[in-house]
Amino acid sequence: MFKVFQVDADDSLEPYDFENAALSEVGGSIICGNCVTEDELIAGAQDSKILWLAWKPGITRSVMEALPNLELAVRWGVGYDQMDLASASELGVAIANAPGYGTIDVAEHVIALMMSASRRVAWFNGEMMAGGWPPAVPGSIHRILGSTLGIIGVGRIGSAVAQRARGLGMEVVGYDSTLTSEQLLERGVKPVSLETLLSSSDVVSLHMPLNAETVHFMGAEKLSLMKPGAGLINASRGKMVDTKAVSSALVKGTLAWAALDVFEQEPLPADDPVRKSPNVILTPHVAGYSVESWQDLREEMCKTTLDWVRTGWASTIVNPEVRGSLRRDR
């Protein structure tokens, strides 16, 4: 028998009937820790070899050092910035995520945000619901067909967005520092420099992982390089965008609109200036959600864990350099 320690509480995931049924195939089950602090995590997971984490507390170096039996930590989602990857590799702990989950859903959400902003659907709806009959302000609505979408980060989700944008008749350009021009072309985007992308795109959509290099990637300087009248979409990670700079650009009119699904602080504070910014669409970090994607996520979490138990490895591990020094092999 082995136990998977679910670190934090998440009402949308409980009661884990699917997961318990899947893990029972190899004699496993879930313990719900409902931890809020690192101390609670350390106290509750003392004998655990496998951790599952939705949001926080994160898997820091101090947590891994205090849990000598820990072998694998898996994040419910694509991003894993809640995990200290460098320390995990040094300490022999494998870190995994659910990379396939939500790809279609985020791509669809990005297209929905772009269409809503470009056609001003959100603003018209707001005025209509308030009893008004808003006019189509000259110059405020633009046709999608023939416009240019710039995608920064052309991985699974960026590629899925590109596919859908091409279907709408858009020109799609892309920048990704980890891919060659040939790889970008294979993914259906025209490779360009970052500066060219920002200056030529009617819409810019971010799809990079969050790391030390991408925190506040889109700040005042890069926003100033964007094409006049362009829009910005972020359905990736909130900390990649300086929301104060975005709010300022919206007020000044140098940025025509912004559509944000993720934020530097979540939940977004009620008094955050971006809520009162003009021409902004906000959604509460739901781009990756659908009934279908939630089931995909459950299946990915279970498959990673079952592969680990059965074979000692999983294809979703994001620090493969740890393979030669795993704790479980010591």
Secondary structure, 3 states (H helix, E strand, C coil): CEEEEECCCCCCCCCCHHHHHHHHHHCEEEEECCCCCHHHHHHHCCCCCEEEECCCCCECHHHHHHCCCCCEEEECCCCCCCECHHHHHHHCCEEECCCCCCHHHHHHHHHHHHHHHHCCHHHHHHHHHCCCCCCCCCCCCCCCCCCEEEEECCCHHHHHHHHHHHHCCCEEEEECCCCCHHHHHHCCCEECCHHHHHHHCCEEEECCCCCCCCCCCECHHHHHHCCCCCEEEECCCHHHECHHHHHHHHHHCCCCEEEECCCCCCCCCCCCHHHHCCCEEECCCCCCCCHHHHHHHHHHHHHHHHHHHHHCCCCCECCHHHHHHCHHHC
